[in-house]
Amino acid sequence: MSAPDTNTEKNKAAHKTPIVGMIGMVVFALLLLFGLVAWLSFAGNTPDEAGGVKDGVNIEVNAAAEPAAPAAD
């Protein structure tokens, strides 16, 4: 069923505040998304000083797996 008496000017005024709020939330969400992308871009995936990757090989894992040099007689 449709409304018996529709006054579009009255409805426009009644819906103005919620529409402005929805647009504001979309803009806020886009700003948060842009901030996240910028933060992830600047933070990067840089290894720390304690270890990391050298030539595609994890240094920490392979350092423990390397055999010790044979002892001299």
C-alpha positions, 0 to 999 in steps of 0.5 A: 500500500502507498501512503494516502497523502504524500508531501514531498517537501515535508519528507525532504525536510524530514530526511535531510538530517539522516542523509547528511549523517549517512554521507558524513559516515561514508566520508569518515570511513573513507578517511579511516581507510585512507589512513590505514593504507597510508600507515601500512605503506609507510610501516612496510614489512621491514625486518628488525635488527635481530634477524630477517631475510637475506637473499630470500633465506630466513637467517634465524632458522638457517643459522641454527641448522648449520653444522659446526666446523669440525674441531682441529686435532 
